């Protein structure tokens, strides 16, 4: 009885697995730390083992599984099932991830980018329910996303659409990004690069409480920036406002291209709170003339850390 589906999310820090029944109820869930030093073959062997173990633990056999959906933190050529470029997990570059997993499990495997599957999940079960069109944005260590057009995930010509984090947005600021440009959204607004900006400013001699919370310059992260923000630290405020300003521009550009103004956003950077999200939304409204006529909806994601495993399982037809 092939009624069950498995969703896998291979993240930069964690690997998550979920087993779902035919009503998409989560029956079993597991998390592991990602071993960035392992090879692609070792990673696939690990996923194979863990899927089999989870199926067995649930009292099922592989014959009960309709298929496996897997999300990766990289551009995925979904037609060929190949991971193309990964700023998070270098070991996946140019690997035929779909076939590697399919050969091991002898089950149908479907692969996609993590932003795309989170968009699918939020559209079906989360904040995007009921909208024909929506844009999902992950605002976290990296910036990713997915486009739902006419009720469906839009993949583009090579299956790589929705990489909103690599939109080229400024040639006067930003860091060199794995996507090949300096000044994409990710290189300015992601957790990694907002923290990097704070580090550089402090190295240049700027005084900031960020350093008190981080301990050393090398330890500066968005948690330290967030704590300093709560204490009204001027540099923390500048770092956060700068990221929020460019994210607002990103949403504005997306609106100009697609005429979609339903934006669902999730991810760890939103833990910075209202000062961050309010500023991001204000930036969008400031730049968008059309917002007065058709006000955009900015909706916090509802599925949290499970969005990717739910969306990955939804890849299984
Ligand atoms: Zn980039």
Boltz pocket constraint, residues with backbone or C-beta under 6 A from the ligand:
constraints:
  - pocket:
      binder: B
      contacts: [[A, 165], [A, 166], [A, 177], [A, 178], [A, 179], [A, 180], [A, 181], [A, 184], [A, 185], [A, 186], [A, 187]]
      max_distance: 6.0
